[in-house]
Amino acid sequence: MKNIGKWITCWFTLCLTAFMLFPGGSAAQAEQITIKINGQPVSFPDMGPARIDGRVLVPIRPVMEAMGAEVKWNNESRSAEIALNETSVMIMLNSRYIQSSMQGEAVSLVAQLDVPAMLLEERTMIPLRASGELLGYTVNWDESTLTAELTPNGTEATAFSFPNYPAKGDIKQMKEAELDAFFLTNGVRTKHGASFPLGLHVELSKVAREKSKDMSDNGYFDHTSPTYGSPFDMMRSFGLKFQSAGENIAMGYPSTEEVIWGWEQSPGHLINIVSEDYDYVGIGSHEGSSSTYWTQQFMHEFGH
């Protein structure tokens, strides 16, 4: 099933490389779970905490508001915006990905939860531990009493329990599969000894998605686009500025895991993934009429 097939390697100038690739539970709320914040039990007017497949989930509004946060629901994007002091957190319904930002900072954090935010009885639920850690609280769980104690860390940095990486841009503009591919890409970097992770660049991801769509729409599979020219010309045409850049492309892989696996198995593609010449990656996919196209674009921004 995992047949790399043939792949073609193209080298570009400007300290750049580019490669292409062909592929060959149910909730249980019967338990009486108690959540305490600063020693005070949280009141749940309707839907309370629930254990699902061994994970304790909590409704975001009563828990976050008990911490003093403001919670706003965006019905159009199906997302919640949570603000506390200089921290803002964005949670998307049916997504495993959460974005946390600090006021005045250009780079935020994107974290991967082990279960997605979900609706239960019209309440948006997220993992208990994430609910506290995202706003600077330590979460201590006592299984014998089914009680969670959330206490603020003060000036100390919160040790976040979930995988997280830098991000630039609004992750609501990303597809869930593209975010999956981003985290898998950094997993490959870690596996092969890279000294730092790549950050997610949303604008670069939109360019990568457009490259995937362009290949599908125009019936080609190549780094040079009949519409945009080279990957580097394409990045510049979308207003991106960089010191170095690279591109991987792939088509025909049936899953996100398999396309990342395919790139990892190809020495040329792996060079781009693990290179320490880049600090950001953009990942974009497009489902064409006959195949799925994937593009990874890498870059090192000026001034980094």
N, C-alpha and C positions, 0 to 999 in steps of 0.2 A: 504494500500500500504506500509506504514511504519511499517512493522511487524518485530520486532527484532528477533523473532524465538528463538532458544536456543543458549546459549553461554556458553563456557567453560572457567573457570578461572584457570590459572596455575601460581603458585608462584615460583620464583627462588631465590636463595641466592645471596649474594654479593650486598645487598641493591637494588635489582632489582625486578620489577614486569613485568608480560607479560600477555596479554589478547587476546582472539580471539572472533570473532563475526560472526554469520550468519544473513542474512537479511530476513526476510520474503518478414538607411534613405537616405535618399537622401541628397546630398550636394547642398547648395545654395550659389554660389559665386557671385550672382548678387549684393549683398551688397558691398559697398565700405568700407572695413575694413582697418584701418591704424594701423601699428605697429611702435612705436617709441622706440628706444634704446638710452639712454642718450640724449633724446631730438631730435634725428635725425630719420626721417622716414626711414624705411627699404625698399629697392628697390626689387621688385619681378619681375624677367625677364619673367616669364611665369605664372606658377600656383601661385596664391596668397592665402591669408587666406580664409577659407571657414567655414560657420556655418553648422553643421550637427546635426540634432536632438537637437538643442539648445546649442551645444558646439562649440566654436570657435577653429578650428584646423589651424595650420600653418605648412608650409614646413620647415623641420628642417635646411636645408643647409643655405638659406639666412638669417634666424633669428640667428642661432648659429654663423655663420661667422661674422655677424654684431656685435656680442659680442666679437669677437676676437678669437673664438674657431676654431680648425681644425676639419674638418669632413671627415671621411673615410668610404666608403661603402664596406662591405664584401658581395660579391655576393653569395658566397658559403653558408654562414650562414644566408643570408638575414637580415643582421643587420648593424647598423651604429655605429661607434665608434667616440665619440666626446671628444676632449681634450682641456682644458683651464687651464693654470697654472698647479696646482697639482691635478686638478680634471679630472677624465675621466668618461664618461657616455656611457652606451651601451643600444641601443634601438633595439628591434627585431620587424620586420614587422609582422603584424597580431597578435601581442601579447599585452596584457595589462600591461606587466611587464618590468620595466626599472631597470638597475643596475648602481649605482653610487659609485665610488671608489676614495679614496685619495691616492696619491703616498706614498708608504712606509707603508700603513696600511694593516694588514692581513684581517681585517673584513670590508666589504663594506655595502651598503644599497640596499635593493630591495624594490621598490615602486610599488604600484598597481594603474594604471590609471583607470579612469572611462570608457574610450573607448580605443580600441586598436590602436596602430600605424597602419596606412593604406596607401595604394597607391591611389592617385588621380592624374590622368593625368601624371603618371610616377613620381610623387613626393611623398616622404614619409612624412606623416603628423602626428603630435602629438598635444595633447591639448596645447593651448596657455599658460596656467598657468604653466604647467610642463616645457615648453621650457625655461622659465626664471628661475624658482625656482631651477631647476637642476644645474644651473651654478651660483647660488648665487645672483639672481636678484629678486627684489620685482615686482610683476605684478599688476598694477592698471588698471581696465577696466572702460571706460565711455560708457555706453550704448547709451546715447543721441547722441554722435558723432561717435560711433563705433570705438573708439580709445583705444589702449592699450599702456600704458607707462611702460617701463621696466627700472628700475634703480638699480644699484649694491648696495648690502648691506654693502660693505666694510668689516670691521672686525666683524660685527654682524652675528650671525648664521641665516640662512634662515629658516623661518617657513614654512615647507613643507605642502602643502594642501592635499596631497594624503596619504593613509595608507602606512606605511613603517616600515621595520624591519631589524635587522642585518642579514647579509648573509656572508657565508664563501664558496668560490668556484665560478665557472662560471655558472650562471643560464642558459646559452644557452644549458647546458647539462640536463636541466630539461624539462619535458613535461608541456604544459600549464595547464593540469588538475592537475598535481602534485603541481604546484605553486598555483592554486586555492585552493587546499586542505590545503596548508601551511597557507594561509591567513585565511581560515575558522577555522583552528585549533587555531590560535591566537585569533580569534573572540570568540571562546568558552572559552579560558582562561580569557579573559577580562570579559565576561558575568558571570563567576563563581568566580571572585574576585582575580585572580592571580595578584601578585604585579609587575610582569615584563613579557614581551613577550619572546617566544622562538626565537632563531635565526635559520635561515635556513642553514643546513649543506649539501652541494651538494654531497660530497663524501659519507656521511652517506645515503643520498637519493639514490645513486647508489646501495648501499648495500641493502637498503629496496626494491628497484625495482628488484634486483636479487633474493631476498627472495620470492617476489610475483611470479616471473617467475619460480623459483624452485618448488613452490607449484603446479603451473599449469602443468609444464612439468612432474613432478613425481607423480601427482595424489594424493596429500595429503593435509591436512589442519591442521597444528599443528605448535607449536613454535619450536619443535625439527625437524631439517631437516635431511633427510637421507644423504644429501650431505655435509652439513656444521656443523651439530650438533646443539647446543643451539644457540639462538640469540647472545649470548655474545661471544661464540667461533667463530661464523660467523663474527661478527664485528672485532674481533682481527685478523682473517685470512686475512682481507682486510686492515690491518695496522692501524686500529683505536685504540686509547688509551683513556681510560675513567676511572673515579672513580665510576660512577654508570650508569646504563642503563636500558632500558625497551622496550617493544614491544607490539604493538596492531596489530592484523591482521583481515581482513574481506574479504568476497567474495560474489559475486552475486548482489551487489548494482548497480542499473542502472545509477546513477549519483554521481558526487563528493559531492554535497550537501547532498545526502541521506546517503552516507557512513559516513560522519562527524556527521550527525544527529544520526545515529545508534550508533556510538561510544559514543556520548554525553549521550544518553539515558541509557547506560549500566554503572552502578556505578563503576565496575572494570576498564573499559576502560577509564572512565572519570578521575579516579585517576591518570593515567599516563599523560593524557592531561594537567591537571591543576597542577601537582606536581611541586614544586619549588626545587626539587632535580636535575632537569635537566636544561641545558641552551641552548641545541640545539635539533632540531628534523630533521629527514630525512624522506621523504615520497616518496614511490615508488609504481607504479601501473603496472599491466600487463594484457593485454587482451588475455585470453586463448580461446581455441576453444569452450568451453561451458560456461565460466563465466569470470568475471573480478575480479582479486585479488588485494587487497590493503594491504600495510604494512606501519605502522608508527614505526620508531625506534627513541628512545630518548636516550640522553646521557649527562653526565656532564664531560667535558674534564678535564684532569689533568692541574693544574695551574690556573683554573678559580674559 
